[in-house]
Amino acid sequence: MIDISNLTFSYPGQPPLFEHFSLSIDRGDLWSIIGPSGCGKSTFLYFLTRLIKPDGGSIMIDGEISRRPRPQTGLVLQDLGLLPWSTVEKNVGLGLKIRKFYGPDGLHAPSGSKLDQQAGQQIVDDWLHRLGIADLKDKYPSQMSRGQRQRTALARTLALSPDLLLLDEPFSALDDPTRKDLQDLIIELNRERDLTCLTVTHNIEEAVFMGRQILILSRSTNRIPEVVVNPSATDFNHEYFQAMCDGIRTKLEHPA
């Protein structure tokens, strides 16, 4: 699904965040990415969306070299990016509306048959119900809780049927029950749709829960990926869950 080869990048005037960094991620994998502030967690996701261009190296996604944003990649940002003047329903349908404008050109929208208005509305309605926000469809972001806005942002992204879902600390401002509910939803979608998911987080327990593979980034230049295989992912009650958390905490507190 994703093949990263010799990735190199630095912000102007700063030491390299990545240097000759290579990593492969299989389709349907569930990854989490953790590390100290400033280590390049969000930057790593932006490479995959092509919102940031690396200084060197290559990124191949689904067999093609990544040179521009691809329509099958979904990104959910921490600040959500909802349009404050649009209702929940219109926010969820925004991506489909943009795709209708361009048509199935393979660049702005996946190539294939054109989606008619009725089919698009059905997709929006389905995700409104799946995310539990159908009764809020006429409300505006300012009229909703943080958790409801997060559900809206997820619905907007999932309505586009991504095969790669990138989540940049999406649950950091949520209460525990809402966070757990949305974490479970992402895991369900990963299983149902063979959806490749990468979640950036600063929370150790979340990293262990959301990642069958955990990529640990360092504040110093990242060259050789430190990847922890995690048998206790998706199960807080797994016998090794706490041991995995303790191990990740040790690696973060005492980097190699």
N, C-alpha and C positions, 0 to 999 in steps of 0.2 A: 504493500500500500504506500508506504513512505520510505524512501531511501535518501539519506543525507550523507553527502560525501565531502570531506575536507572543508567543512563550513568554517569561514573566518569572518569575524566582524568586530569592529570597535566603534564607539561613539567618538566624535571629534575631541581630541585632547585627552582621551581616556585610554588606559591599557586595554588590550583585547578582552572582550567577553568570551569569545570563542576563537579557537585557532586549530585548524585542521581537525575539526570535530566531525565524527562520522557515527551514524546511528541508523538502524532499520526498525520499522514498526509495521507489523503485519495487519492485514485487514481484520477488523473485528476485535482488535486488541483494546484493552482498557488500561490506560496509563494515567499516572498522576506525576506532577512535576513539583518539586519542593526545593527550597533553598533560601538563604538569607536575602533580605532586601538588596536590590541592586545586582543580583547575580545573573540576570538575563532570562528569568522565567517568562515574563510577558513577551519580551523580545523574541524568544524562541517561537512562541505561537505566531507572532507577526511575520516571521520568516515563512511559516507554512501557509499563511494567507497571502503572502507577497505584498503586504502593506509596508514591510521593511525589506530592502534588498541587501543581502549579505555582500561583504567586500570580496569574498572569494568562495569557491566551492560550488556545489550543485545540490539541488533538491528535486527529487523525482517523486511524483505522486500519481499513483495508479498507472504507472508505466510511462508517464510523460514528464519531461523536464518542466518544472514550474517557472514560468516567466511572467505570469500575470495572475491576478486573483481568478480562481476557478469557481464556477457556480455551484459545484457540489460540496464545497467547504462551507460549514456554518461556524460562525464565531459569536459567542455571547460575552460581552464585555462587563466588567464590574460596574460601570456607570450606566449600563443597560442601553442607553441611546434611544429611548422612546421619544416619539414626537409629542410634546406637551399639548399641542393644539388638536391632536387626533384622539378619537376614542380607542378603547381597547380593541374593538373589532377592526377598525381601520389600521391600527398599528400592527395587528397580527397579519393583516392582508397586504401590508406594504410591499413586501418582497415580491409577492405574486403580481401585484399591480405593475411593478417595475419590469418584471419579466414579460408581462403581456405587451408592454410598450416596445420592447426590443424584439420579441418573438424568439422562437427556439433557434438562436443563431450559434449555439455552442460556445459562445464567449460570455455573454451576459446571462444566459439561461441555457440549461442543458438542451442539446439538439434532440429533435423528436417531434411528436405531435404537439400542436398548439393547444393550450389549456383554455377552454371557453369559460365565460363568466360564471355559469352555473356550477361547473366542476370546481372552479376556484373558490366560490363561496362555500361549497360543501367541505373543502379542505379546511377553510378557516373555521367553520362551525365544528368540525370534528376535533380540531385542536383546542378550541375554546372549551369544549366539553371534557376532553382528555386532561386538560390542565386545571379543570375545576373553576373556570372563570367565565362561563357562559352567561351567568346572571349579572356580570359586570361589563358586558360588551358595550354598553352605551356610556360608560364612565370614562373620565379622563385620568391620566397618570397621577395628577395632583390629588385626586379623590380616593386613591387607593393606598393600601399599606405597602411597605417594601416587598413583602412576600408576594403580594398580588402583582406588583410591577415586574418582579422577577419571573413569575409565571407567564406574564404577557410577553416578555422578551424571549423566553424559551419557545413559546408558541409561535412567535414570528419567525424564529430560525427554523424550527422543526417543520413548519408548513412548507418549507422549500425542499424537503426530503433530502437532507445532506447525507453523504456517505462518510463524511469526516466531520466530527463535532469538536470544536475547540472551546474550552470554558476557562475564562480568565477570572479566577477567584469569584465565582458566581454566587456563592452561598455565604460569603464572609459577614454580611450585615444582617443575617436572618436569625430568628430565634431557633432553638434546637428542634422543635417538632416540625417547623416548616423546612428547615435544612434537611432533615432526615427524609421527609416526604419527597423533596425534589431530587435528593441523591438516589433514592430508590427508583424514581422515574427514569433517570439517566441510565441506571443499570438495567432496568426493564427494556429500554429502547436498544441498548447495546446487545442484549440477548435476542430480542425480537427481530431486529433489522440487520444484524451483523454490522452495527454502527461502530466505527472506530472513534474512540473518545479519548481526549487528552484534557485533563483538568489541572490547571495551575492552582496551587493552594499554599498557604503558609501554616496550615493546621495539620499537625502530624497525624492525628486520628483520622482526619478526612483523607489525607494522602494514602493511608493504609487501607481505608475502606474503599476508595475510588480507584485504586491502581493494582492491577495484577502484576504490572511492572511499575516500579517507582524510580523515576530519574531524579537524582540528587545533583543539583548544580551548586557550584562553589562561587564565592565572591571573587576569588582569583580566576585567572584565565582557565576556561574549560577546554580541555584537550581530549582526554580519554573519558567517555561517558561512564558515570558510576550508576549502574542500574541494579536495583534490588528486585529479585523475583519474589513475589508476595503470595503465598498460598492462602492467606487469610482474608484476601480482598472480598468485599461485599458481605462480610459476616462479622458483625461486632462480637458475636459469641464464639467465634472460632478459638480453639485452644491455643493458637499461636498469635492471636491478634495483639495482645498486650506486649508479648515479647517482640513482635515486629515493631510496634510503636517505640519501645525502649531502644531497639537497635537503630532505628532511624534517628531518634533523638541523640543518641551517642555519636552517630556519624555527623550530624549537624553541629554538635558542640565541639567535636574533635575531628575536624576534616583531615583527610590524609595529606 
